[in-house]
Amino acid sequence: MNQSKFSVWMRLLWMFLKVNILSPSGPASIGLLYKEAVGKIMTEARFVEAVGFSNVLPGSEALKLAMFVGFAAGGIPGVFTALLGAILPPTVMMLIVASVLQRFQHENWINGFVAGMSPAVAALILVVSWELLRASTRSKIDRRAVLIGALSAVAFWFEIPSPAVLLGAGILGVILYGKRSF
């Protein structure tokens, strides 16, 4: 076995283990994965592409993102390595949380705990959104990006499915950012 391929696979495994241990929630993990992957195993443009496609296709965004990054860095074995790193931590954590919740399910403090976490999750999503917006516009916010973001927010407000919103944003991006070659 080629040592360089093995080291890429180990890097993928460690990267997804670390991301999924330190940030087990989907949206929050994107920011950490960005810091771990961009410049080390993939370009920023490729990462933004991966996040976009993982949100358009059906299924778990975290697993689709792991497959995309794993394939980009290590081919088919990279996909399986990244998936192992992405699946193992949340599976173990869910088993632990399920056993704790089973034990304390009738306690009043559980409802307060969940109610307290909701605003923090919203804040995490906003922070990651801001980072992705800055990254996609090369740290310079322009009117086109603000327009696409505002229209997307309105679409989400009216409960348009996220794949449709992302597809529409991509088409609008082609119109607003693309060079006319036809």
HELIX and SHEET records of a PDB file:
HELIX    1   1 GLN A    3  LEU A   22  1                                  20    
HELIX    2   2 GLY A   26  ALA A   37  1                                  12    
HELIX    3   3 GLU A   44  VAL A   56  1                                  13    
HELIX    4   4 GLU A   61  PHE A  104  1                                  44    
HELIX    5   5 TRP A  109  SER A  136  1                                  28    
HELIX    6   6 ARG A  143  TRP A  157  1                                  15    
HELIX    7   7 SER A  162  TYR A  177  1                                  16    
END                                                                             
